Amino acid sequence: AVTEVPAPAGEITLTSVNDQSVPHNIAIETPDGDVLGEVVTDGGVSTVTATLEPGTYEYYCSVAGHREAGMVGTLTVE
């Protein structure tokens, strides 16, 4: 899994494909609150879009226990 992503400031879209039968999604922490993508399985695609200023943000799977299990990464907005 990708755990570090760079991006330019502005509107940013993160996409995650889940080939597993276990549900997953992609979510991102923003100063205005967390933005959650759809929970998907079996080849589904979870997408999240946020407008971000330069800084460091965390993205993660919001399914219960998954973030704590290490399904998390860092988004660096420049």
All heavy atoms as a GROMACS GRO file, in nm:
protein
  557
    1ALA      N    1   0.084  -0.119   0.000
    1ALA     CA    2   0.000   0.000   0.000
    1ALA      C    3   0.088   0.125   0.000
    1ALA      O    4   0.196   0.126   0.059
    1ALA     CB    5  -0.091   0.000   0.122
    2VAL      N    6   0.041   0.229  -0.062
    2VAL     CA    7   0.113   0.355  -0.067
    2VAL      C    8   0.090   0.427   0.065
    2VAL      O    9  -0.024   0.446   0.106
    2VAL     CB   10   0.064   0.441  -0.186
    2VAL    CG1   11   0.134   0.574  -0.187
    2VAL    CG2   12   0.085   0.368  -0.316
    3THR      N   13   0.198   0.469   0.132
    3THR     CA   14   0.183   0.535   0.262
    3THR      C   15   0.228   0.680   0.264
    3THR      O   16   0.212   0.747   0.364
    3THR     CB   17   0.259   0.458   0.372
    3THR    OG1   18   0.397   0.453   0.336
    3THR    CG2   19   0.203   0.318   0.391
    4GLU      N   20   0.285   0.730   0.152
    4GLU     CA   21   0.322   0.870   0.142
    4GLU      C   22   0.288   0.920   0.002
    4GLU      O   23   0.327   0.858  -0.097
    4GLU     CB   24   0.470   0.890   0.169
    4GLU     CG   25   0.507   0.860   0.313
    4GLU     CD   26   0.650   0.897   0.346
    4GLU    OE1   27   0.707   0.986   0.280
    4GLU    OE2   28   0.705   0.834   0.437
    5VAL      N   29   0.213   1.031  -0.005
    5VAL     CA   30   0.168   1.085  -0.133
    5VAL      C   31   0.192   1.236  -0.134
    5VAL      O   32   0.149   1.305  -0.043
    5VAL     CB   33   0.018   1.058  -0.154
    5VAL    CG1   34  -0.032   1.122  -0.282
    5VAL    CG2   35  -0.011   0.909  -0.154
    6PRO      N   36   0.260   1.289  -0.240
    6PRO     CA   37   0.271   1.435  -0.256
    6PRO      C   38   0.161   1.484  -0.350
    6PRO      O   39   0.116   1.410  -0.437
    6PRO     CB   40   0.408   1.452  -0.320
    6PRO     CG   41   0.424   1.327  -0.402
    6PRO     CD   42   0.352   1.218  -0.327
    7ALA      N   43   0.117   1.609  -0.331
    7ALA     CA   44   0.016   1.667  -0.418
    7ALA      C   45   0.026   1.819  -0.414
    7ALA      O   46   0.066   1.875  -0.313
    7ALA     CB   47  -0.124   1.623  -0.375
    8PRO      N   48  -0.012   1.886  -0.524
    8PRO     CA   49  -0.016   2.032  -0.522
    8PRO      C   50  -0.140   2.080  -0.446
    8PRO      O   51  -0.242   2.009  -0.439
    8PRO     CB   52  -0.025   2.068  -0.670
    8PRO     CG   53  -0.090   1.950  -0.734
    8PRO     CD   54  -0.046   1.830  -0.655
    9ALA      N   55  -0.133   2.199  -0.389
    9ALA     CA   56  -0.246   2.257  -0.317
    9ALA      C   57  -0.364   2.276  -0.411
    9ALA      O   58  -0.348   2.292  -0.531
    9ALA     CB   59  -0.205   2.391  -0.254
   10GLY      N   60  -0.483   2.274  -0.354
   10GLY     CA   61  -0.606   2.290  -0.430
   10GLY      C   62  -0.695   2.169  -0.413
   10GLY      O   63  -0.690   2.100  -0.311
   11GLU      N   64  -0.777   2.141  -0.515
   11GLU     CA   65  -0.866   2.027  -0.508
   11GLU      C   66  -0.788   1.898  -0.532
   11GLU      O   67  -0.721   1.884  -0.634
   11GLU     CB   68  -0.980   2.039  -0.609
   11GLU     CG   69  -1.082   1.929  -0.594
   11GLU     CD   70  -1.201   1.948  -0.685
   11GLU    OE1   71  -1.293   2.023  -0.647
   11GLU    OE2   72  -1.200   1.888  -0.794
   12ILE      N   73  -0.796   1.807  -0.439
   12ILE     CA   74  -0.720   1.682  -0.445
   12ILE      C   75  -0.818   1.566  -0.436
   12ILE      O   76  -0.908   1.565  -0.351
   12ILE     CB   77  -0.619   1.675  -0.328
   12ILE    CG1   78  -0.517   1.787  -0.344
   12ILE    CG2   79  -0.551   1.538  -0.323
   12ILE    CD1   80  -0.428   1.808  -0.226
   13THR      N   81  -0.800   1.468  -0.523
   13THR     CA   82  -0.881   1.348  -0.521
   13THR      C   83  -0.792   1.227  -0.497
   13THR      O   84  -0.692   1.209  -0.567
   13THR     CB   85  -0.958   1.331  -0.654
   13THR    OG1   86  -1.043   1.444  -0.673
   13THR    CG2   87  -1.041   1.203  -0.654
   14LEU      N   88  -0.827   1.147  -0.396
   14LEU     CA   89  -0.758   1.022  -0.369
   14LEU      C   90  -0.852   0.908  -0.404
   14LEU      O   91  -0.971   0.912  -0.372
   14LEU     CB   92  -0.719   1.012  -0.222
   14LEU     CG   93  -0.624   1.119  -0.168
   14LEU    CD1   94  -0.598   1.094  -0.019
   14LEU    CD2   95  -0.494   1.120  -0.245
   15THR      N   96  -0.798   0.806  -0.470
   15THR     CA   97  -0.876   0.692  -0.514
   15THR      C   98  -0.809   0.564  -0.465
   15THR      O   99  -0.688   0.550  -0.475
   15THR     CB  100  -0.887   0.689  -0.668
   15THR    OG1  101  -0.946   0.812  -0.711
   15THR    CG2  102  -0.970   0.573  -0.717
   16SER      N  103  -0.889   0.470  -0.415
   16SER     CA  104  -0.837   0.344  -0.367
   16SER      C  105  -0.924   0.230  -0.422
   16SER      O  106  -1.045   0.230  -0.402
   16SER     CB  107  -0.839   0.341  -0.214
   16SER     OG  108  -0.791   0.218  -0.166
   17VAL      N  109  -0.860   0.133  -0.488
   17VAL     CA  110  -0.929   0.015  -0.540
   17VAL      C  111  -0.917  -0.095  -0.435
   17VAL      O  112  -0.809  -0.121  -0.384
   17VAL     CB  113  -0.868  -0.032  -0.673
   17VAL    CG1  114  -0.936  -0.158  -0.722
   17VAL    CG2  115  -0.875   0.078  -0.777
   18ASN      N  116  -1.028  -0.159  -0.402
   18ASN     CA  117  -1.028  -0.268  -0.306
   18ASN      C  118  -1.064  -0.399  -0.376
   18ASN      O  119  -1.179  -0.422  -0.410
   18ASN     CB  120  -1.128  -0.241  -0.193
   18ASN     CG  121  -1.132  -0.353  -0.092
   18ASN    OD1  122  -1.044  -0.440  -0.090
   18ASN    ND2  123  -1.232  -0.353  -0.007
   19ASP      N  124  -0.964  -0.484  -0.398
   19ASP     CA  125  -0.986  -0.612  -0.464
   19ASP      C  126  -1.031  -0.721  -0.367
   19ASP      O  127  -1.058  -0.833  -0.408
   19ASP     CB  128  -0.858  -0.657  -0.536
   19ASP     CG  129  -0.826  -0.567  -0.654
   19ASP    OD1  130  -0.920  -0.516  -0.718
   19ASP    OD2  131  -0.706  -0.546  -0.680
   20GLN      N  132  -1.038  -0.690  -0.238
   20GLN     CA  133  -1.070  -0.790  -0.136
   20GLN      C  134  -1.220  -0.796  -0.108
   20GLN      O  135  -1.294  -0.702  -0.137
   20GLN     CB  136  -0.996  -0.757  -0.006
   20GLN     CG  137  -0.847  -0.753  -0.020
   20GLN     CD  138  -0.780  -0.709   0.110
   20GLN    OE1  139  -0.845  -0.668   0.206
   20GLN    NE2  140  -0.649  -0.718   0.113
   21SER      N  141  -1.263  -0.906  -0.046
   21SER     CA  142  -1.402  -0.916  -0.003
   21SER      C  143  -1.424  -0.845   0.130
   21SER      O  144  -1.538  -0.818   0.169
   21SER     CB  145  -1.444  -1.063   0.009
   21SER     OG  146  -1.363  -1.130   0.104
   22VAL      N  147  -1.315  -0.812   0.202
   22VAL     CA  148  -1.323  -0.735   0.326
   22VAL      C  149  -1.348  -0.589   0.289
   22VAL      O  150  -1.279  -0.534   0.203
   22VAL     CB  151  -1.192  -0.748   0.406
   22VAL    CG1  152  -1.194  -0.660   0.530
   22VAL    CG2  153  -1.165  -0.894   0.441
   23PRO      N  154  -1.445  -0.522   0.350
   23PRO     CA  155  -1.475  -0.382   0.314
   23PRO      C  156  -1.363  -0.287   0.354
   23PRO      O  157  -1.304  -0.299   0.462
   23PRO     CB  158  -1.604  -0.352   0.390
   23PRO     CG  159  -1.612  -0.453   0.499
   23PRO     CD  160  -1.536  -0.573   0.453
   24HIS      N  161  -1.336  -0.191   0.264
   24HIS     CA  162  -1.239  -0.085   0.288
   24HIS      C  163  -1.289   0.043   0.220
   24HIS      O  164  -1.374   0.039   0.133
   24HIS     CB  165  -1.102  -0.118   0.228
   24HIS     CG  166  -1.034  -0.235   0.291
   24HIS    ND1  167  -0.982  -0.231   0.418
   24HIS    CD2  168  -1.009  -0.360   0.243
   24HIS    CE1  169  -0.927  -0.348   0.447
   24HIS    NE2  170  -0.942  -0.428   0.342
   25ASN      N  171  -1.230   0.156   0.259
   25ASN     CA  172  -1.255   0.283   0.191
   25ASN      C  173  -1.131   0.370   0.206
   25ASN      O  174  -1.030   0.328   0.263
   25ASN     CB  175  -1.378   0.354   0.247
   25ASN     CG  176  -1.354   0.422   0.380
   25ASN    OD1  177  -1.266   0.385   0.457
   25ASN    ND2  178  -1.434   0.522   0.409
   26ILE      N  179  -1.140   0.490   0.155
   26ILE     CA  180  -1.034   0.589   0.176
   26ILE      C  181  -1.101   0.712   0.236
   26ILE      O  182  -1.212   0.750   0.197
   26ILE     CB  183  -0.956   0.621   0.048
   26ILE    CG1  184  -0.832   0.700   0.082
   26ILE    CG2  185  -1.042   0.687  -0.057
   26ILE    CD1  186  -0.718   0.685  -0.016
   27ALA      N  187  -1.033   0.771   0.333
   27ALA     CA  188  -1.082   0.890   0.401
   27ALA      C  189  -0.963   0.982   0.424
   27ALA      O  190  -0.848   0.937   0.421
   27ALA     CB  191  -1.147   0.853   0.534
   28ILE      N  192  -0.990   1.110   0.445
   28ILE     CA  193  -0.883   1.205   0.469
   28ILE      C  194  -0.924   1.301   0.580
   28ILE      O  195  -1.039   1.346   0.585
   28ILE     CB  196  -0.845   1.281   0.340
   28ILE    CG1  197  -0.725   1.370   0.365
   28ILE    CG2  198  -0.961   1.358   0.284
   28ILE    CD1  199  -0.663   1.426   0.240
   29GLU      N  200  -0.831   1.327   0.671
   29GLU     CA  201  -0.852   1.428   0.776
   29GLU      C  202  -0.827   1.565   0.716
   29GLU      O  203  -0.723   1.587   0.655
   29GLU     CB  204  -0.754   1.407   0.890
   29GLU     CG  205  -0.791   1.303   0.988
   29GLU     CD  206  -0.699   1.303   1.110
   29GLU    OE1  207  -0.598   1.376   1.114
   29GLU    OE2  208  -0.729   1.225   1.201
   30THR      N  209  -0.920   1.657   0.735
   30THR     CA  210  -0.901   1.794   0.691
   30THR      C  211  -0.928   1.887   0.809
   30THR      O  212  -0.991   1.844   0.907
   30THR     CB  213  -0.994   1.832   0.574
   30THR    OG1  214  -1.126   1.856   0.625
   30THR    CG2  215  -0.998   1.724   0.467
   31PRO      N  216  -0.885   2.012   0.802
   31PRO     CA  217  -0.914   2.106   0.910
   31PRO      C  218  -1.064   2.126   0.932
   31PRO      O  219  -1.108   2.162   1.041
   31PRO     CB  220  -0.849   2.237   0.863
   31PRO     CG  221  -0.742   2.194   0.768
   31PRO     CD  222  -0.797   2.070   0.701
   32ASP      N  223  -1.146   2.098   0.829
   32ASP     CA  224  -1.291   2.114   0.839
   32ASP      C  225  -1.362   1.985   0.878
   32ASP      O  226  -1.484   1.978   0.876
   32ASP     CB  227  -1.346   2.165   0.705
   32ASP     CG  228  -1.291   2.301   0.669
   32ASP    OD1  229  -1.270   2.384   0.761
   32ASP    OD2  230  -1.266   2.325   0.550
   33GLY      N  231  -1.287   1.881   0.909
   33GLY     CA  232  -1.346   1.752   0.945
   33GLY      C  233  -1.304   1.644   0.847
   33GLY      O  234  -1.252   1.672   0.739
   34ASP      N  235  -1.328   1.520   0.883
   34ASP     CA  236  -1.290   1.409   0.798
   34ASP      C  237  -1.386   1.396   0.680
   34ASP      O  238  -1.506   1.417   0.694
   34ASP     CB  239  -1.290   1.279   0.878
   34ASP     CG  240  -1.180   1.276   0.983
   34ASP    OD1  241  -1.112   1.378   1.001
   34ASP    OD2  242  -1.162   1.171   1.045
   35VAL      N  243  -1.331   1.363   0.564
   35VAL     CA  244  -1.409   1.339   0.444
   35VAL      C  245  -1.394   1.191   0.413
   35VAL      O  246  -1.283   1.140   0.400
   35VAL     CB  247  -1.358   1.424   0.326
   35VAL    CG1  248  -1.442   1.400   0.203
   35VAL    CG2  249  -1.357   1.572   0.362
   36LEU      N  250  -1.507   1.120   0.402
   36LEU     CA  251  -1.506   0.975   0.387
   36LEU      C  252  -1.551   0.932   0.248
   36LEU      O  253  -1.654   0.979   0.199
   36LEU     CB  254  -1.599   0.910   0.490
   36LEU     CG  255  -1.581   0.951   0.635
   36LEU    CD1  256  -1.683   0.880   0.722
   36LEU    CD2  257  -1.440   0.921   0.682
   37GLY      N  258  -1.475   0.842   0.189
   37GLY     CA  259  -1.516   0.781   0.063
   37GLY      C  260  -1.607   0.663   0.092
   37GLY      O  261  -1.617   0.614   0.204
   38GLU      N  262  -1.674   0.615  -0.011
   38GLU     CA  263  -1.765   0.503   0.000
   38GLU      C  264  -1.690   0.376   0.041
   38GLU      O  265  -1.579   0.351  -0.007
   38GLU     CB  266  -1.835   0.480  -0.135
   38GLU     CG  267  -1.933   0.366  -0.135
   38GLU     CD  268  -1.998   0.344  -0.271
   38GLU    OE1  269  -1.963   0.416  -0.367
   38GLU    OE2  270  -2.082   0.254  -0.280
   39VAL      N  271  -1.749   0.295   0.128
   39VAL     CA  272  -1.692   0.165   0.166
   39VAL      C  273  -1.725   0.067   0.054
   39VAL      O  274  -1.842   0.055   0.013
   39VAL     CB  275  -1.749   0.117   0.301
   39VAL    CG1  276  -1.698  -0.023   0.334
   39VAL    CG2  277  -1.711   0.214   0.412
   40VAL      N  278  -1.621  -0.003   0.002
   40VAL     CA  279  -1.638  -0.091  -0.114
   40VAL      C  280  -1.571  -0.226  -0.090
   40VAL      O  281  -1.486  -0.240  -0.003
   40VAL     CB  282  -1.581  -0.026  -0.242
   40VAL    CG1  283  -1.657   0.101  -0.278
   40VAL    CG2  284  -1.432   0.003  -0.227
   41THR      N  285  -1.608  -0.324  -0.171
   41THR     CA  286  -1.550  -0.458  -0.169
   41THR      C  287  -1.536  -0.508  -0.312
   41THR      O  288  -1.590  -0.447  -0.406
   41THR     CB  289  -1.638  -0.558  -0.092
   41THR    OG1  290  -1.766  -0.565  -0.157
   41THR    CG2  291  -1.656  -0.520   0.053
   42ASP      N  292  -1.466  -0.619  -0.329
   42ASP     CA  293  -1.463  -0.696  -0.453
   42ASP      C  294  -1.439  -0.613  -0.580
   42ASP      O  295  -1.515  -0.619  -0.676
   42ASP     CB  296  -1.593  -0.776  -0.468
   42ASP     CG  297  -1.614  -0.871  -0.351
   42ASP    OD1  298  -1.515  -0.937  -0.310
   42ASP    OD2  299  -1.727  -0.879  -0.299
   43GLY      N  300  -1.332  -0.534  -0.581
   43GLY     CA  301  -1.297  -0.455  -0.698
   43GLY      C  302  -1.359  -0.318  -0.702
   43GLY      O  303  -1.340  -0.243  -0.798
   44GLY      N  304  -1.431  -0.280  -0.597
   44GLY     CA  305  -1.492  -0.147  -0.592
   44GLY      C  306  -1.387  -0.038  -0.574
   44GLY      O  307  -1.273  -0.065  -0.533
   45VAL      N  308  -1.425   0.084  -0.608
   45VAL     CA  309  -1.334   0.198  -0.600
   45VAL      C  310  -1.392   0.299  -0.501
   45VAL      O  311  -1.507   0.341  -0.515
   45VAL     CB  312  -1.316   0.264  -0.738
   45VAL    CG1  313  -1.226   0.386  -0.728
   45VAL    CG2  314  -1.260   0.164  -0.838
   46SER      N  315  -1.312   0.338  -0.402
   46SER     CA  316  -1.349   0.441  -0.306
   46SER      C  317  -1.273   0.568  -0.344
   46SER      O  318  -1.152   0.563  -0.366
   46SER     CB  319  -1.312   0.396  -0.164
   46SER     OG  320  -1.354   0.492  -0.070
   47THR      N  321  -1.344   0.680  -0.350
   47THR     CA  322  -1.284   0.807  -0.390
   47THR      C  323  -1.322   0.915  -0.289
   47THR      O  324  -1.435   0.919  -0.241
   47THR     CB  325  -1.335   0.847  -0.530
   47THR    OG1  326  -1.302   0.745  -0.622
   47THR    CG2  327  -1.272   0.978  -0.576
   48VAL      N  328  -1.227   1.001  -0.260
   48VAL     CA  329  -1.252   1.114  -0.171
   48VAL      C  330  -1.186   1.238  -0.233
   48VAL      O  331  -1.077   1.231  -0.288
   48VAL     CB  332  -1.200   1.085  -0.029
   48VAL    CG1  333  -1.051   1.068  -0.026
   48VAL    CG2  334  -1.243   1.191   0.069
   49THR      N  335  -1.257   1.352  -0.225
   49THR     CA  336  -1.206   1.478  -0.280
   49THR      C  337  -1.214   1.586  -0.173
   49THR      O  338  -1.315   1.597  -0.104
   49THR     CB  339  -1.288   1.520  -0.404
   49THR    OG1  340  -1.277   1.418  -0.503
   49THR    CG2  341  -1.237   1.651  -0.462
   50ALA      N  342  -1.106   1.664  -0.160
   50ALA     CA  343  -1.103   1.774  -0.065
   50ALA      C  344  -1.017   1.886  -0.123
   50ALA      O  345  -0.924   1.860  -0.199
   50ALA     CB  346  -1.045   1.728   0.068
   51THR      N  347  -1.047   2.009  -0.088
   51THR     CA  348  -0.966   2.124  -0.126
   51THR      C  349  -0.875   2.154  -0.008
   51THR      O  350  -0.923   2.183   0.102
   51THR     CB  351  -1.055   2.245  -0.160
   51THR    OG1  352  -1.141   2.208  -0.269
   51THR    CG2  353  -0.970   2.365  -0.202
   52LEU      N  354  -0.743   2.144  -0.033
   52LEU     CA  355  -0.647   2.153   0.076
   52LEU      C  356  -0.539   2.257   0.051
   52LEU      O  357  -0.491   2.273  -0.061
   52LEU     CB  358  -0.581   2.016   0.097
   52LEU     CG  359  -0.675   1.902   0.131
   52LEU    CD1  360  -0.600   1.770   0.130
   52LEU    CD2  361  -0.742   1.925   0.266
   53GLU      N  362  -0.502   2.326   0.157
   53GLU     CA  363  -0.391   2.421   0.158
   53GLU      C  364  -0.262   2.342   0.180
   53GLU      O  365  -0.265   2.227   0.223
   53GLU     CB  366  -0.410   2.521   0.271
   53GLU     CG  367  -0.535   2.606   0.259
   53GLU     CD  368  -0.530   2.702   0.141
   53GLU    OE1  369  -0.420   2.752   0.108
   53GLU    OE2  370  -0.636   2.728   0.081
   54PRO      N  371  -0.145   2.404   0.155
   54PRO     CA  372  -0.019   2.334   0.184
   54PRO      C  373  -0.014   2.287   0.330
   54PRO      O  374  -0.060   2.357   0.421
   54PRO     CB  375   0.087   2.440   0.156
   54PRO     CG  376   0.024   2.527   0.052
   54PRO     CD  377  -0.122   2.534   0.092
   55GLY      N  378   0.038   2.169   0.349
   55GLY     CA  379   0.049   2.110   0.482
   55GLY      C  380   0.055   1.960   0.473
   55GLY      O  381   0.064   1.903   0.365
   56THR      N  382   0.048   1.896   0.587
   56THR     CA  383   0.052   1.750   0.595
   56THR      C  384  -0.082   1.701   0.648
   56THR      O  385  -0.133   1.752   0.748
   56THR     CB  386   0.166   1.704   0.689
   56THR    OG1  387   0.289   1.756   0.638
   56THR    CG2  388   0.176   1.553   0.693
   57TYR      N  389  -0.138   1.602   0.581
   57TYR     CA  390  -0.268   1.547   0.616
   57TYR      C  391  -0.258   1.396   0.625
   57TYR      O  392  -0.173   1.335   0.561
   57TYR     CB  393  -0.372   1.585   0.510
   57TYR     CG  394  -0.384   1.734   0.490
   57TYR    CD1  395  -0.302   1.800   0.399
   57TYR    CD2  396  -0.476   1.809   0.562
   57TYR    CE1  397  -0.311   1.938   0.381
   57TYR    CE2  398  -0.486   1.947   0.544
   57TYR     CZ  399  -0.403   2.010   0.453
   57TYR     OH  400  -0.413   2.145   0.436
   58GLU      N  401  -0.348   1.334   0.700
   58GLU     CA  402  -0.349   1.189   0.711
   58GLU      C  403  -0.466   1.135   0.630
   58GLU      O  404  -0.577   1.188   0.635
   58GLU     CB  405  -0.363   1.150   0.858
   58GLU     CG  406  -0.334   1.004   0.884
   58GLU     CD  407  -0.317   0.976   1.032
   58GLU    OE1  408  -0.419   0.949   1.098
   58GLU    OE2  409  -0.203   0.983   1.080
   59TYR      N  410  -0.439   1.028   0.555
   59TYR     CA  411  -0.548   0.956   0.489
   59TYR      C  412  -0.549   0.815   0.546
   59TYR      O  413  -0.448   0.766   0.596
   59TYR     CB  414  -0.534   0.957   0.336
   59TYR     CG  415  -0.412   0.890   0.280
   59TYR    CD1  416  -0.416   0.754   0.244
   59TYR    CD2  417  -0.293   0.959   0.262
   59TYR    CE1  418  -0.304   0.692   0.190
   59TYR    CE2  419  -0.181   0.897   0.210
   59TYR     CZ  420  -0.187   0.764   0.174
   59TYR     OH  421  -0.076   0.702   0.123
   60TYR      N  422  -0.666   0.751   0.542
   60TYR     CA  423  -0.681   0.625   0.613
   60TYR      C  424  -0.806   0.550   0.568
   60TYR      O  425  -0.889   0.604   0.495
   60TYR     CB  426  -0.689   0.652   0.764
   60TYR     CG  427  -0.807   0.739   0.803
   60TYR    CD1  428  -0.924   0.680   0.849
   60TYR    CD2  429  -0.802   0.877   0.792
   60TYR    CE1  430  -1.034   0.759   0.881
   60TYR    CE2  431  -0.910   0.956   0.825
   60TYR     CZ  432  -1.026   0.896   0.870
   60TYR     OH  433  -1.134   0.973   0.903
   61CYS      N  434  -0.820   0.427   0.615
   61CYS     CA  435  -0.943   0.350   0.597
   61CYS      C  436  -1.028   0.373   0.720
   61CYS      O  437  -0.982   0.350   0.832
   61CYS     CB  438  -0.912   0.201   0.579
   61CYS     SG  439  -1.061   0.099   0.562
   62SER      N  440  -1.154   0.417   0.702
   62SER     CA  441  -1.238   0.450   0.817
   62SER      C  442  -1.321   0.333   0.868
   62SER      O  443  -1.398   0.349   0.963
   62SER     CB  444  -1.329   0.568   0.784
   62SER     OG  445  -1.432   0.529   0.694
   63VAL      N  446  -1.307   0.215   0.808
   63VAL     CA  447  -1.378   0.097   0.860
   63VAL      C  448  -1.325   0.070   1.002
   63VAL      O  449  -1.203   0.078   1.026
   63VAL     CB  450  -1.358  -0.024   0.767
   63VAL    CG1  451  -1.415  -0.151   0.828
   63VAL    CG2  452  -1.420   0.003   0.630
   64ALA      N  453  -1.412   0.038   1.093
   64ALA     CA  454  -1.376   0.019   1.235
   64ALA      C  455  -1.254  -0.072   1.251
   64ALA      O  456  -1.250  -0.182   1.198
   64ALA     CB  457  -1.495  -0.039   1.311
   65GLY      N  458  -1.152  -0.019   1.320
   65GLY     CA  459  -1.032  -0.094   1.352
   65GLY      C  460  -0.924  -0.092   1.245
   65GLY      O  461  -0.810  -0.128   1.271
   66HIS      N  462  -0.956  -0.051   1.123
   66HIS     CA  463  -0.858  -0.057   1.015
   66HIS      C  464  -0.749   0.049   1.029
   66HIS      O  465  -0.632   0.020   1.005
   66HIS     CB  466  -0.928  -0.045   0.879
   66HIS     CG  467  -1.006  -0.167   0.843
   66HIS    ND1  468  -1.046  -0.194   0.715
   66HIS    CD2  469  -1.051  -0.272   0.918
   66HIS    CE1  470  -1.112  -0.309   0.712
   66HIS    NE2  471  -1.117  -0.357   0.835
   67ARG      N  472  -0.787   0.170   1.066
   67ARG     CA  473  -0.687   0.275   1.086
   67ARG      C  474  -0.589   0.233   1.196
   67ARG      O  475  -0.468   0.246   1.182
   67ARG     CB  476  -0.756   0.405   1.122
   67ARG     CG  477  -0.666   0.526   1.130
   67ARG     CD  478  -0.750   0.648   1.166
   67ARG     NE  479  -0.680   0.770   1.138
   67ARG     CZ  480  -0.734   0.890   1.156
   67ARG    NH1  481  -0.858   0.901   1.197
   67ARG    NH2  482  -0.666   0.999   1.129
   68GLU      N  483  -0.645   0.179   1.304
   68GLU     CA  484  -0.562   0.136   1.416
   68GLU      C  485  -0.472   0.020   1.377
   68GLU      O  486  -0.367  -0.001   1.437
   68GLU     CB  487  -0.654   0.093   1.532
   68GLU     CG  488  -0.736   0.208   1.591
   68GLU     CD  489  -0.857   0.246   1.508
   68GLU    OE1  490  -0.893   0.178   1.409
   68GLU    OE2  491  -0.919   0.349   1.541
   69ALA      N  492  -0.513  -0.056   1.276
   69ALA     CA  493  -0.434  -0.170   1.228
   69ALA      C  494  -0.324  -0.128   1.129
   69ALA      O  495  -0.252  -0.212   1.077
   69ALA     CB  496  -0.525  -0.274   1.163
   70GLY      N  497  -0.314   0.003   1.103
   70GLY     CA  498  -0.207   0.052   1.018
   70GLY      C  499  -0.246   0.093   0.878
   70GLY      O  500  -0.161   0.124   0.796
   71MET      N  501  -0.375   0.095   0.849
   71MET     CA  502  -0.420   0.137   0.715
   71MET      C  503  -0.430   0.289   0.714
   71MET      O  504  -0.539   0.348   0.721
   71MET     CB  505  -0.555   0.071   0.682
   71MET     CG  506  -0.543  -0.077   0.671
   71MET     SD  507  -0.702  -0.153   0.636
   71MET     CE  508  -0.666  -0.321   0.687
   72VAL      N  509  -0.313   0.352   0.705
   72VAL     CA  510  -0.302   0.496   0.717
   72VAL      C  511  -0.182   0.544   0.637
   72VAL      O  512  -0.085   0.469   0.619
   72VAL     CB  513  -0.293   0.537   0.867
   72VAL    CG1  514  -0.168   0.481   0.930
   72VAL    CG2  515  -0.300   0.685   0.885
   73GLY      N  516  -0.188   0.668   0.589
   73GLY     CA  517  -0.076   0.724   0.516
   73GLY      C  518  -0.071   0.874   0.533
   73GLY      O  519  -0.159   0.935   0.594
   74THR      N  520   0.034   0.936   0.477
   74THR     CA  521   0.054   1.079   0.488
   74THR      C  522   0.045   1.143   0.351
   74THR      O  523   0.111   1.100   0.257
   74THR     CB  524   0.194   1.108   0.548
   74THR    OG1  525   0.201   1.046   0.676
   74THR    CG2  526   0.218   1.257   0.562
   75LEU      N  527  -0.037   1.247   0.340
   75LEU     CA  528  -0.052   1.327   0.220
   75LEU      C  529   0.019   1.459   0.246
   75LEU      O  530  -0.016   1.531   0.339
   75LEU     CB  531  -0.200   1.351   0.189
   75LEU     CG  532  -0.233   1.450   0.079
   75LEU    CD1  533  -0.182   1.399  -0.055
   75LEU    CD2  534  -0.382   1.475   0.074
   76THR      N  535   0.120   1.491   0.164
   76THR     CA  536   0.193   1.616   0.177
   76THR      C  537   0.149   1.709   0.064
   76THR      O  538   0.174   1.679  -0.053
   76THR     CB  539   0.344   1.592   0.171
   76THR    OG1  540   0.379   1.502   0.276
   76THR    CG2  541   0.420   1.723   0.189
   77VAL      N  542   0.083   1.817   0.100
   77VAL     CA  543   0.034   1.914   0.003
   77VAL      C  544   0.133   2.030  -0.002
   77VAL      O  545   0.168   2.088   0.100
   77VAL     CB  546  -0.106   1.963   0.041
   77VAL    CG1  547  -0.156   2.069  -0.056
   77VAL    CG2  548  -0.203   1.845   0.048
   78GLU      N  549   0.180   2.061  -0.124
   78GLU     CA  550   0.283   2.164  -0.142
   78GLU      C  551   0.228   2.289  -0.206
   78GLU      O  552   0.136   2.287  -0.281
   78GLU     CB  553   0.395   2.107  -0.228
   78GLU     CG  554   0.453   1.981  -0.164
   78GLU     CD  555   0.546   1.904  -0.259
   78GLU    OE1  556   0.540   1.926  -0.381
   78GLU    OE2  557   0.622   1.825  -0.208
   0.00000   0.00000   0.00000
